């Protein structure tokens, strides 16, 4: 199991969570799809649920809420990027042309967070660890495996994330138009133009990818559970993937590594 034992370096995707219109239904759906365990959390944390996989935190699920006078956010998965200082990161985001949607707040004793939008409109979160680092297991079936920015302007987005969060974009040989996002020498995510990848008019966003054993069977199970398919399973360099939507409308991707990359049984 790829258990995370070290703190996430600043700029690295460290957590994902889902804002759902029906929290319990979402908990049930992802339990059946990925094997997650989770329940509605305590009222002092707004009922937030930290779901686990094999005893390790894997993702969060919460009910849709909005501050008084604000519109209710959409049902969606949010990617959180690690920070050593959420206040300083928030200032860097604003100075680099981003928009703070939810200012820095304390989350009990577990951490500090904010939610922002980059200059192209893609929404993301920032997480500063206190007692909680983020995902405790990654890169195995049922867990987070990749985070990808789909944007209308890769140049502007690349500059922003480099200036505000230290994420350095780089071209990838043999993958025209696709960029890796790097912290130091380590690739931690990807970036590509949204046009030509998803339906015309799809706004900029961060896509959450979950690893699965078998993409086709996972998609079949998702459809039987009330989900829908945006991009049917297809083969690519890194494996077989599909873009799907849960029954409440949250979009995410599932991917299985090629057999040549699977560990021996």
C-alpha positions in Angstrom: 0.0 0.0 0.0 1.5 3.4 -1.0 1.1 5.0 2.5 2.1 8.6 2.8 4.5 9.0 5.7 6.1 12.4 5.1 4.5 15.9 5.0 3.5 17.1 1.6 5.8 19.7 0.1 4.3 23.1 -0.6 2.4 23.1 -4.0 1.8 19.4 -4.0 -1.8 18.2 -4.2 -2.5 16.8 -0.8 -6.2 16.3 -0.4 -9.5 16.2 -2.3 -13.0 16.6 -1.1 -16.5 16.5 -2.5 -19.3 19.0 -1.8 -22.5 17.0 -2.3 -26.2 17.9 -2.3 -26.9 14.7 -0.4 -23.9 13.8 1.8 -25.2 10.4 3.0 -26.0 9.3 -0.6 -22.5 10.3 -1.7 -21.0 8.4 1.2 -22.9 5.3 0.2 -22.0 5.7 -3.5 -18.3 6.0 -3.0 -18.3 3.2 -0.4 -19.8 0.9 -3.0 -17.6 2.1 -5.8 -14.2 2.4 -4.1 -14.6 0.7 -0.8 -14.3 3.8 1.3 -15.5 3.9 4.9 -17.0 7.1 6.3 -19.9 8.7 8.1 -21.4 12.1 8.7 -19.0 14.0 11.0 -19.6 16.0 14.1 -21.7 19.2 14.0 -18.8 21.4 15.1 -17.1 20.5 11.8 -20.2 21.0 9.7 -20.7 17.2 9.5 -17.5 16.9 7.4 -16.7 13.3 6.7 -13.1 12.1 6.4 -13.4 8.9 4.4 -10.8 6.2 4.8 -9.4 3.3 2.7 -7.8 0.4 4.6 -7.8 2.6 7.7 -6.0 5.6 6.1 -7.7 9.0 5.2 -8.3 9.1 1.4 -10.8 11.9 0.7 -13.5 14.1 2.3 -17.2 14.4 1.6 -19.4 17.3 2.9 -22.8 18.7 2.4 -23.3 21.8 0.3 -23.2 24.9 2.4 -22.6 28.6 1.7 -21.9 31.6 3.9 -24.9 33.8 4.4 -25.6 35.8 1.3 -23.4 33.7 -0.9 -24.6 31.3 -3.6 -24.4 27.5 -2.9 -21.3 26.1 -4.5 -21.7 23.5 -7.2 -21.5 19.7 -6.5 -17.8 19.2 -7.3 -14.5 17.7 -6.3 -11.9 20.2 -5.1 -8.1 19.7 -5.2 -6.1 21.1 -2.3 -2.5 22.2 -2.7 -0.2 22.0 0.3 1.2 25.2 2.0 3.5 25.8 4.9 1.7 29.2 5.5 -1.8 29.6 4.3 -1.9 33.4 5.0 1.3 34.0 2.9 -0.1 31.7 0.1 -3.3 33.6 0.1 -1.5 36.9 -0.3 0.6 35.4 -3.1 -2.5 34.1 -4.9 -4.1 37.6 -4.8 -0.8 39.3 -5.9 -0.5 36.8 -8.8 -4.0 37.5 -10.2 -6.0 34.9 -8.4 -9.3 35.4 -6.5 -9.8 34.4 -2.9 -13.3 32.8 -2.6 -13.1 31.7 1.0 -10.4 33.4 3.1 -8.0 31.6 5.4 -9.8 29.8 8.2 -8.8 27.5 11.0 -10.2 24.0 10.9 -10.2 23.0 14.5 -6.7 21.8 15.4 -6.2 19.8 12.1 -5.1 22.7 9.8 -5.8 26.0 8.1 -7.4 26.4 4.7 -8.6 28.7 2.0 -10.4 28.3 -1.4 -9.4 30.4 -4.4 -9.8 30.6 -8.2 -6.9 31.0 -10.6 -6.9 33.8 -13.2 -8.7 31.5 -15.7 -11.4 30.6 -13.2 -10.3 27.1 -12.0 -11.2 26.6 -8.3 -8.8 25.0 -5.9 -8.1 24.8 -2.2 -5.0 25.4 -0.1 -4.2 23.3 3.0 -1.8 24.1 5.8 -1.1 21.1 8.0 -1.4 21.3 11.7 -2.4 17.9 13.0 -3.6 16.6 9.6 -1.4 16.3 6.5 -3.9 15.1 4.0 -4.3 11.9 2.1 -2.7 9.0 4.0 -2.8 6.6 1.0 -2.4 7.4 -2.7 -1.7 5.6 -6.0 -3.5 2.4 -5.3 -7.0 1.3 -6.3 -9.7 3.4 -4.6 -7.2 6.3 -3.8 -6.2 9.5 -5.4 -3.6 9.0 -8.2 -3.5 12.3 -10.2 -4.7 15.9 -10.2 -4.9 17.8 -13.4 -5.6 21.4 -14.3 -7.8 21.8 -17.4 -7.6 25.5 -18.4 -8.3 27.9 -21.2 -4.9 29.5 -21.0 -1.9 27.3 -20.1 0.5 30.1 -20.3 -1.4 32.3 -17.8 -2.2 29.4 -15.6 1.4 28.2 -15.6 2.7 31.6 -14.6 0.1 31.9 -11.8 0.8 28.5 -10.2 4.5 29.0 -10.4 4.4 32.5 -8.8 1.7 31.8 -6.2 2.4 28.2 -5.2 5.8 27.2 -6.6 4.4 24.7 -9.2 6.7 24.7 -12.2 5.1 23.7 -15.5 7.2 21.7 -18.0 6.5 20.3 -21.5 6.4 16.5 -21.8 8.1 14.8 -24.8 5.6 13.1 -27.0 2.6 14.7 -25.4 2.0 17.9 -27.4 0.0 20.5 -25.4 0.3 18.6 -22.1 2.4 19.9 -19.3 3.6 18.4 -16.1 3.4 20.4 -12.9 6.5 20.0 -10.7 7.6 20.7 -7.2 11.4 20.6 -7.3 12.3 17.7 -9.5 9.1 15.7 -8.7 6.0 15.7 -11.0 2.9 16.1 -8.9 0.2 16.9 -11.4 -0.6 17.9 -15.0 -2.0 20.7 -17.0 -3.7 20.9 -20.5 -6.0 23.0 -22.5 -9.6 22.2 -21.7 -10.6 22.6 -25.4 -10.6 19.4 -27.3 -10.6 17.3 -24.1 -14.1 17.9 -22.8 -17.3 19.3 -24.2 -17.2 22.8 -25.7 -18.0 25.4 -23.0 -16.6 23.3 -20.1 -15.1 25.8 -17.7 -11.5 25.6 -16.4 -11.2 23.2 -13.5 -9.0 20.8 -11.6 -9.8 17.2 -12.4 -9.5 14.5 -9.7 -8.3 11.1 -10.8 -8.8 7.9 -8.7 -6.9 4.7 -9.3 -8.9 1.5 -10.0 -8.1 -2.1 -10.8 -10.3 -2.2 -13.9 -11.6 0.9 -15.6 -14.3 -0.8 -17.6 -15.8 -2.7 -14.7 -15.6 0.4 -12.5 -17.5 2.4 -15.1 -20.1 -0.4 -15.4 -20.6 -0.3 -11.6 -20.9 3.5 -11.6 -23.6 3.5 -14.3 -25.6 0.8 -12.4 -25.4 3.0 -9.3 -26.8 6.0 -11.1 -23.7 7.7 -12.4 -23.1 8.7 -16.0 -20.2 8.6 -18.5 -18.7 11.7 -20.0 -15.8 10.0 -21.8 -16.0 6.2 -22.1 -12.9 4.1 -21.3 -10.0 4.7 -23.6 -6.3 3.8 -23.7 -3.6 6.3 -23.2 0.1 6.2 -22.4 -0.3 6.0 -18.7 -3.2 3.5 -18.7 -6.9 3.1 -19.4 -9.1 5.9 -18.2 -12.6 7.3 -18.3 -14.2 10.6 -17.2 -17.4 10.1 -15.3 -20.0 11.8 -13.2 -21.5 10.6 -9.9 -25.3 10.5 -9.4 -25.3 14.1 -8.0 -23.2 15.5 -10.9 -19.6 15.6 -9.5 -17.1 14.9 -12.3 -14.0 12.9 -11.8 -11.8 10.4 -13.7 -10.8 6.8 -13.1 -7.7 5.2 -14.4 -6.0 1.8 -14.3 -2.3 1.5 -14.9 -1.2 -0.7 -17.9 -0.6 -4.3 -17.1 3.2 -3.8 -17.7 3.1 -1.3 -14.8 1.1 -3.5 -12.4 3.0 -5.1 -9.5 3.5 -8.8 -9.6 0.9 -10.8 -7.7 
